[in-house]
C-alpha cells in the first residue's frame, strides 16, 4: 500500500490495570477502502477500534502510548477538542441504539448539533441520509413514529444514517451485523461497499466469510498483536504467517 494512509497507527500499546491489551500495533488504514480488523474473540479488535476515536479515554486505569495520525495530527497527543475528533468518525455498534425519539428525530439530531436549523433543510437532509442507507422507502410514511418500532435491521441502518448526518470522514463499525438476520446483514454489507466511495471504513468482525465479502484491506489480530496485514486479495490467497494460515483453515476462531 503505497498511497498515504488515512490513519497511521505506530507503536501503539494499551494496558488496563497493568494487563496488556494491545501490544506494539503498527497499522496503515487506507482511505476510501474497507479495512477489516479480523481475528478471534478477545484478540483486541474492539479495543483498537475504540482507540481511533478516543473512547478508551472512558476506561479506568488505562495506560496508552504510541501515536495515531489522522489528518496529520496525532490524536493521542493533541490539544484539539476530542469531540471534534470524534465527529470525524461515525460509530456503529454491535446492537443498534436509536435515540428515544422519532425516526426523523434520530437523523435530525446530529444535523441540529451541526447547526442546521431550517426545517426545509432538515427535511432534505433527513431524506438524503435515509436514502443513503436504503431506508427511505421503508419509513417515508412514518417518519414521526418512534424509532423503537423499527425492526432491529432497520434500527441499525437508522443508526448508520444518524452517524452519517454529522458528516464524518470515517465510519467505525464494531461487529455491525452480529445481532442481525441474514437479509439485514447483507443490506449493511452492501451499504458499506457503496459508502466507501465517500468514506473510509474500519469494520471489526470475527466472521471470516464476511471479511472475504467486504474487505479491501485486512488486519489480522491475535492476543493483542497484529499478526499480518495487507490487501484482502493477497491476505486470503497467499498468507505469509503460519498463524494466519491456521486461522484461515479454521484451526481456531
C-alpha positions in Angstrom: 0.0 0.0 0.0 2.0 3.0 -1.3 -0.6 5.7 -1.0 -0.7 8.0 2.1 -2.9 6.2 4.7 -6.0 7.9 6.1 -4.9 6.7 9.6 -1.4 5.7 10.6 -1.0 3.8 13.9 2.5 3.5 15.2 3.9 1.6 18.1 0.6 1.6 19.9 0.4 -0.1 23.3 -2.5 -0.2 25.7 -2.9 -1.8 29.1 -5.8 -1.8 31.6 -5.0 -2.4 35.2 -1.5 -3.4 34.1 -2.8 -6.1 31.8 -1.6 -5.7 28.2 -4.5 -5.5 25.7 -2.7 -4.1 22.6 0.9 -4.7 22.0 3.1 -2.7 19.6 0.4 -2.1 17.0 1.5 -0.7 13.6 -1.2 -0.4 11.1 -1.9 1.7 8.0 -5.6 2.2 7.2 -6.1 3.2 3.6 -8.5 6.0 2.5 -11.9 5.2 0.9 -11.5 1.5 1.5 -13.0 -1.1 3.9 -10.4 -2.2 6.4 -11.4 -5.2 8.3 -10.0 -5.9 11.8 -10.2 -9.7 11.8 -9.5 -12.3 14.5 -10.9 -14.4 17.2 -13.0 -13.0 20.1 -10.8 -11.3 22.7 -7.9 -10.5 20.5 -8.1 -6.7 20.9 -10.1 -5.8 17.7 -12.7 -3.7 19.5 -10.2 -2.0 21.8 -8.2 -1.0 18.8 -11.3 0.4 17.1 -12.1 2.4 20.2 -8.7 4.0 20.4 -9.4 5.5 17.0 -12.0 7.9 18.4 -10.5 8.0 22.0 -13.4 6.0 23.5 -10.7 4.3 25.5 -10.5 7.5 27.5 -13.6 6.3 29.2 -11.9 3.3 30.7 -10.4 3.4 34.2 -6.7 2.7 34.8 -5.7 2.8 31.2 -2.2 3.3 30.1 -1.6 4.1 26.4 1.4 5.1 24.3 2.3 5.3 20.7 0.7 7.5 18.0 -2.4 7.6 15.8 -2.0 10.1 13.0 -5.2 11.4 11.4 -5.1 14.3 9.0 -1.5 15.0 10.0 -2.4 15.2 13.7 -1.6 12.7 16.5 -5.0 12.3 18.1 -3.5 10.6 21.2 -1.4 13.7 21.9 -3.5 16.6 20.8 -4.7 19.8 22.2 -7.7 19.8 19.8 -11.2 19.3 21.1 -11.8 15.5 21.4 -15.4 16.0 20.5 -14.4 17.4 17.1 -12.1 14.4 16.6 -15.0 12.0 17.4 -17.2 13.9 15.0 -14.9 12.8 12.2 -15.8 9.2 13.0 -19.3 7.7 12.9 -19.6 4.7 15.2 -21.8 1.7 14.5 -22.1 -0.7 17.5 -22.9 -4.4 17.6 -26.5 -3.7 18.6 -28.3 -0.6 17.3 -29.1 2.1 19.9 -31.6 4.5 18.3 -32.3 7.6 20.4 -35.7 7.5 22.3 -37.4 9.7 19.7 -38.9 9.5 16.2 -37.2 8.2 13.1 -36.9 11.8 11.9 -35.6 13.0 15.2 -32.8 10.4 15.2 -31.4 11.7 11.9 -32.1 15.4 12.5 -30.4 15.2 16.0 -26.9 15.3 14.6 -27.8 17.9 11.9 -29.1 20.3 14.6 -25.8 19.8 16.6 -24.0 20.8 13.4 -26.1 24.0 13.2 -28.8 23.1 10.7 -32.0 24.8 11.9 -34.3 25.5 8.9 -37.0 22.9 8.6 -36.7 22.7 4.8 -33.0 22.0 5.0 -33.6 19.4 7.8 -36.3 17.7 5.7 -33.9 17.5 2.7 -31.0 16.2 4.7 -33.1 13.6 6.6 -34.4 12.3 3.3 -30.8 12.3 1.9 -29.3 10.2 4.7 -32.2 7.8 4.9 -31.8 7.2 1.2 -28.1 6.7 1.6 -28.7 3.7 3.9 -31.6 2.4 1.7 -34.2 3.1 4.4 -36.2 6.0 2.9 -38.8 4.0 1.0 -39.5 1.8 4.1 -40.1 4.7 6.5 -41.1 7.7 4.5 -44.8 7.4 5.6 -43.9 7.1 9.3 -41.0 9.5 9.9 -42.6 10.7 13.1 -43.2 7.3 14.6 -40.9 6.0 17.4 -37.6 4.7 16.1 -38.0 1.8 18.6 -40.9 0.5 16.4 -38.5 -0.4 13.6 -37.1 -3.9 13.2 -33.6 -4.4 14.5 -32.1 -4.4 11.0 -33.9 -1.1 10.2 -32.7 0.3 13.5 -29.1 -0.5 12.5 -29.5 1.3 9.2 -31.1 4.2 11.0 -28.1 4.4 13.4 -25.9 4.4 10.4 -27.9 7.3 8.8 -27.7 9.2 12.1 -23.9 8.7 12.1 -23.6 9.9 8.5 -25.6 13.0 9.3 -22.8 14.6 11.3 -20.7 14.4 8.1 -17.8 12.1 9.3 -14.8 11.2 7.3 -14.6 7.7 8.8 -17.1 5.0 9.8 -16.1 2.7 12.6 -18.2 -0.5 12.8 -17.9 -2.9 15.7 -19.4 -6.3 14.7 -22.2 -4.3 13.0 -24.2 -7.4 11.8 -23.8 -9.7 14.7 -27.3 -9.1 16.0 -29.0 -9.0 12.6 -30.7 -11.6 10.5 -29.0 -12.7 7.2 -31.1 -10.3 5.0 -30.3 -7.3 7.2 -26.7 -8.3 7.4 -26.5 -8.4 3.6 -28.1 -5.0 3.4 -25.5 -3.5 5.8 -22.6 -5.1 3.8 -24.0 -3.7 0.6 -24.3 -0.2 2.2 -20.6 -0.4 3.2 -19.4 -1.2 -0.3 -21.3 1.8 -1.6 -20.3 4.2 1.2 -16.5 3.6 0.7 -16.7 5.9 -2.3 -17.1 8.8 0.2 -15.9 7.4 3.5 -13.1 5.4 5.0 -14.5 2.3 6.8 -13.0 0.3 9.6 -15.0 -2.8 10.4 -14.4 -5.3 13.3 -15.6 -8.9 12.6 -14.7 -12.4 13.5 -16.8 -13.8 10.6 -14.3 -15.0 8.0 -16.9 -15.1 5.2 -17.9 -11.5 5.9 -14.3 -10.4 5.8 -13.9 -12.1 2.4 -17.0 -10.4 1.1 -16.3 -6.8 2.0 -12.6 -6.3 2.9 -10.3 -4.2 0.7 -7.6 -4.4 3.4 -7.3 -6.9 6.3 -5.6 -6.5 9.7 -5.4 -10.0 11.4 -5.0 -9.8 15.2 -4.3 -12.5 17.8 -3.8 -12.0 21.6 -3.5 -8.2 21.2 -1.0 -8.2 18.4 -1.1 -7.7 14.7 0.0 -11.0 13.1 -0.4 -10.0 9.5 -2.0 -7.2 7.4 -2.3 -6.5 3.7 -4.7 -6.1 0.7 -7.5 -8.6 1.0 -6.8 -10.5 -2.2 -3.2 -11.1 -1.1 -4.1 -11.8 2.5 -6.7 -14.5 1.6 -4.9 -16.1 -1.3 -1.3 -16.1 -0.1 -1.0 -15.5 3.7 2.6 -15.3 4.9 2.4 -16.2 8.6 1.7 -19.7 10.0 -0.9 -18.4 12.5 -2.8 -16.7 9.7 -2.8 -19.8 7.6 -4.1 -21.8 10.5 -6.8 -19.3 11.2 -7.9 -19.2 7.6 -8.1 -23.0 7.6 -10.4 -22.9 10.7 -7.9 -24.2 13.2 -9.2 -21.8 15.8 -11.8 -19.0 15.9 
